[in-house]
Amino acid sequence: MPLFVFGAVVNLLMIVTLMVWPLNAADTQIFYVVAAMWGMADGVWNTQINGFWVALVGRQSLQFAFTKYRFWESLGIAIGFALIRHVTVEMYLLITFFVLLLGMCGFVAIENFDHIICFWKILKENSQMEKEAACVEQRRSDSVRNNSKVELENKTMY
């Protein structure tokens, strides 16, 4: 998980840099730094996502894991190339920014899936216990009322 977060942070920083930096042809060093950082983040993404797919589908079906990874990577590239003709660079960077955030939210959800399921089970059990406690309390109050009525009737009879 730390490497995924590192890759995401580097990508987010490069996206923000490209958004706020006024392009100037004389700033060649910044171009090289942004390209190097982007390449480093891309290397992290490629290695970690390959390993992540293997972990998701298991070592028995490595070909399936790499096929899935390459399919989704190619689909993302195709969508990116289709969008670039219709949107500005700033809009493209914003779309990339939000897709990265959405992807990281999905990754965190998958990584913490067991914790989330356990949390929902505990909430459900607590809700069920509260309902049962309310039923028991209702029965007690009904029984107290009924006993009071019986005692009152017994007193009035004598």
HELIX and SHEET records of a PDB file:
HELIX    1   1 PRO A    2  VAL A   20  1                                  19    
HELIX    2   2 THR A   28  VAL A   57  1                                  30    
HELIX    3   3 ARG A   59  SER A   61  5                                   3    
HELIX    4   4 LEU A   62  ILE A   84  1                                  23    
HELIX    5   5 VAL A   89  GLU A  111  1                                  23    
HELIX    6   6 PHE A  113  MET A  157  1                                  45    
END                                                                             
